[in-house]
Amino acid sequence: MKIVLQHVTKRFPNRNKKIKDDVVAVNDFNFEIPDGKLIGLLGPSGCGKSTCLNLICGLEKPSEGRIIFGDTDVTDLPPEHRGVGLVFQNYALYPHLTVRENIRFPLENLRGDKKLSKEVMEEKVQEAAKLVQIQELLDRRPSEMSGGQQQRVAIARALVKRPQVLLLDEPLSNLDARLRLQTREELKRIQLETGITTVFVTHDQEEAMSISDTIVVMKEGVLQQMGKPQDIYDEPVNLFVASFLGTPQINVFKGSIKNEKICIGDTPVLDAKGLSDREVTVAIRPEGFVLDENGPLECDFINREVMGRDTSFVASHPLFTGETLRAIIPSEENYEAKDGKVRFTLKPGKVCIFDAVTTERIKL
């Protein structure tokens, strides 16, 4: 099922009575989710991603704009008629019901021509349980299960009616690191097996990048960039997107363009052919540093953290905008800091420059 949002805006009354203007949670949102794809809605807390999800499922009605499922305008359609399945962050299971009864619950509420026999309901419950690999847990209650198992029950309950659209609102945030990794792999497998159009809301950029076909980056209710995860990582449109994606975070310096060179301070670090002199922000991915005793970028060495296959060099620089910068270097490279200094050359493909005022990307 293709989903299209056309100029969707959602306003809420401001609780601060001294401020007359409404709070704009989603601002003129335009994007299309292709049929059968998994889309990650990504952004910091309060950026409007959950509100966007609620608009798609019908729990909220847009102040402006239209929402289209396939060829049908569903803007004014109630949630129960939209054919969506919703999985919440806190599982929302009925504690007094067994797993079987929790999964079966949406089927028991079907009426009229859609009403199912007990035999058909049991068959559908078994199919959904098998899909999320909990068929041996059907007679347990939620209190007898781990967090990861409960999340699978919630997913099975959302899938049992075979919705046209599956909506996931931060479904992994209550799980520990190992379970998050395992469950996100399961989510991708389930989505590929079912072919259901899926919208996955998260503030965790690693989760979004690892399982999404496309990610939508939001800030303060505004769509910043939409595209394939690797494309957005490599080609961010502005400093916010560049800073939000990536672990460790991108390293940001105050810089300038002088004589067609990117400079940090008075030191040229890369060519910038065709660009006029101006103040810029220079952002370097952690993997964009190359250890070089004769490299142009000299930093103050702080320490070295061995992480197995990689080593993280922690350093500082007077024009670095944060506290410490991190350079990720293959562990097999041996380099000793001399006189408390470490020097780097830079990989051009891992360096972005942004206008110092607008923070918009400047193409090299």
N, C-alpha and C positions, 0 to 999 in steps of 0.2 A: 504494500500500500504506500503510494507516494504521499508525502505530507508537504504542503506549501503554506508558509506564513507570509501574508501580504500586508505590509505596513502595519504590523501589529504593535500596539502601544497599550500598556497597562499602568493606570494611575491609582494610587491609594490616597485617601485623605491623610493629611499630616496630623499626627497626634500632638504636635507642638502647636497650640492654639495661637501662639504669637506669629507663626509663619503661615501665611494664607495659601501659599502654593502647595499643590499636591506632591506626593512622592512619586516619581516616575520609576517604576521597577523594571519595565521593559520599554525601550524607546525606538519606535519605527523599525521593528524587526522585519527583515526580508531574507528568507532563505528557503531552499527546497531540499527535502530529504528524499533521495531516490528510493524506489521500491526495493525492499530486501536488504538494505544497508544498515550498519550499526554506526550511529552518529554520537560522538561524545560532546556534550555541552560542558565547557570548561571555563572556570573563572574563580576568582577569590570569593570568600563568603560575602553575601550581600550584593553580588553582581546581577542577580535577577534570573539565574539559571533555573532554580526550582519554580519560580513564578512562571517562567516560560513553559516548563513541563506541565504545570497545573492548567495553563491555557490550552495546551494541546489536548489534555485529557478531559477538559470541561469543568474542572473544579473551580476555575476562575473564568470570567468572561472578559474579553478585551474591551478596553475603553474605545479603541479605534482599531480598524483593520479587519481582515478576514482570515479564517483558517480553513484550508481545503484538504480533504482526504480523498485521494484519487481525483474523481471529477465531481465530488459532492462537497458543497459548502456546509461545514459542520459547526460554524460559529455559534449558532443558537441551539445546537443539539445538546441535550443533557448527556452527562458522562455515560450512563448505562446504555445509551443507544449509539455510542461511537465505536464500539468494538475494540476497546483498549484494555490492556492488562497493566496493572500498576504494582510495582514492588517498592516498598518503603525502606528507609534506613533502619527502622527499628523492628522490622519483620511483621509486626501487627498480626500475630497469630492468636487464635482463641485458646487460652490456656487450658480450658476444661474439655476441649475436643482432642481426639487423637489426630495423628498426621493424616490418616485417611479421611476423617471428617472435615479437617481444615481444607484439604484439597478439594473435597466434594462440595463444599459449601456454595461456591458460585453456581454450580449446576443445579442445586436444589432450589435456587431462586428463579429458575427459568419457568416461564408461564406460556400458556397457549400452545401454538404449534411447535415451540421450541422445547417444551417439556420432555424430559427424558425418563426412560424406565430405569429402575434400580440396576438392572443388568448392564445397560449402556453406560450409566454413570460409573459403575465399578470398572468397566473396561477403560473408560477415559482416565479415571484416577490411576489405574495401573500404567497406562501409557505415559502420563505426565511424571509419575514417580520414577519410571524406568529412564525417562529422558534426563532427569537430574540425579539418577543413581541413588535413590533412597527407597527402593521397593521393599527392602528388608526392614524398614523402620515404620511401616504404616500403622502399626498398633501402638506406637509410643505416643506420649504426650510431649508438648514442647519443653517442659521442665526437665525431661529426661534426655535432652539432646544438647549437643554443642552448638555454639553460635553459627558455625559454618553449616551444620545440618539444618538448623532452623531457617537459615537464609535460603537453602535449597527448597525447603517446604514452601516458603513464600513465593519463590519463582515458579514452582510446580502449580501452586494455586492460581497464579496469574496466567499460566500457559494452558490450563485444563480446558478452557473454552476456546482455545486456539484463536486468540485475538488477532486482529489485523495489525495492531501496533502494540509493542511492548515498551513500557516506560519504566526506567530504573532510576530512583532518586537516591543517590549516594548509597547504593546497596552494600558496599564493602567496608564502609568507614568504621563499623563496630567490630571488625574482625582483626586478629593479630596479623603480623606481617606475612607469616607463612600461609595462613588461611586466605589472606587477600590474594596472594599470588595464585594459589590453587583455584580459588573461586572465580577469579577473572578469566582464567583459562577455560573453566567450565562454561562461563557465560558466552565466550566466543564460540565454543564448540556447539552449544545449544542454539545460538543464533544462526550459525551456518547450517545446522541440521534442519531447523524449522523454516528458515528463510523469512522470518518475521522482521518487518521494519522495526528497528530498536533505537530508542533514544536513551543515552546513558549520561546522567548528570553526576559530575564529580568536581571537587576542587583539586584532586590529585592528578597532576599533569602526566605522571608516569603511567597511571592506570589508563587515562584517556588515550595516550599515544600508543600503548601496547595493544589495545584491542579494537580501536575504532578504525573504520574505513575512512571517516572524515571527522575532523574536530572543528567545533565552533568556539572561538575564544571570545568571552564577554568581559566587559568592564563597565560598571555602573549602568547596567541596562542596555548598553550599546554593543552591537556586534563589531568586534575589532577585526577579525580575520576568520575565514573559513577555507578549509582545504585539507589535503592529505597531511597526516601528522609530520612526516619527514619534510615535506615542502614548507610547512609553516616553521618548523625548527630551523631549516636552512635559510629561508627567505622571509623573516618576520617583517610586517609592514610598518611597525613602529617599536619604540623602545619598550613599551609595556609588554607586548607579545614576546619580544626577545628575552625580557627579564623573567617572564612568567614560566616559559618553557625551558626545561633543562635542569638536571641535577648532576653536579653542583650548578648553581646559578651562573649565568653569563657574567663575565668580569667587565665592569664599566669604568671608563676613564674620561676625564675631561681632555679634549684634544682640539686640533685645528687642521685645516687644509692650508698648506703653504707651498707655493711653487709646485703644485700638482703632486704633493706628497702628504700622506697622512702623518701628522706629528703628534706625539704625546710630549708635552712641554716643547723643548727645542729639538727633540730627537725625531728625525724621520724614521718611520717604522715600515711603511708600505707605499707603493705608488698609488696615485689617484689621478690618472691622466684624464684631462678634459674637465676637471672640476675646479671651480674658482675658489679663491681664498675665502675662508669663513671659519667661524667657530663651530665645532661639531662635538658629538659624543661618540667615543670609540668603544665598541663592545666586542669582546673576544671570548669565544667559547673556551671552556677549560681545556678541551682537546686541541685547541688552536695554537698552543705554545710548543716550540721546539727548543730544547736545551742547546745552547750554543755559546761557547766561551767568548766568541766575538760578536754575539748578537747585539742588535741596536737597543733593545729594551732591557734596561738594567733595573732590578728590583732588590729590595732589602729582604734577604732570606730570613724566615722565621723558623720553620721546621719542615720535616718531611714525614709524610704518613704513608706507610706501606699498606696497600690494600689488596695484595695478592698479585693479580696480573698487572695492576697499575700502581703507580706511586703518585701521591698528591703533594706537589710542592706548594707550601703555604708561604706567601710573601706579602710585602706591602710596597706601595709606591705613593709619592706625594700627591699625584693627580688621580689616584684611584678613589672612586666615590664611596666605597664601602670601607669596612675595617681591614679585611685581609682578602687578597686574591688567591685563587686556586688554579694551578696548572696541572693537568693530568698527563703524566708521562709514563710510557711503558716501563715496567719494573726492571727489564733487562738493561736499561740504560744507566750507566754509572756516572755520576756527576757530583763532585764535591764543591760546595759553595766556598768561594775564596773571599777572605776579608768581609764575610757577612753579606756578600752580594751574589746574585744569581742572574744570568743573562739569557735572553730568549730571542729567537727570530720567530716570526708569525706565519701561519698558514693563511694565505689570502682568502680561501674559501670559508674560513671560520671567523672572519672579521667582518663586522657590520658597522656602518657609520650612520648616525642620525643627526638631523638638524638640532642644534643646541637649544632652540626655542620651541619649535613645534613638536619635537621628538619623532618626526616622521622619517622613514628610511630614505637615505640617499644612495642611489645605485652607483656602484663602482664600475 
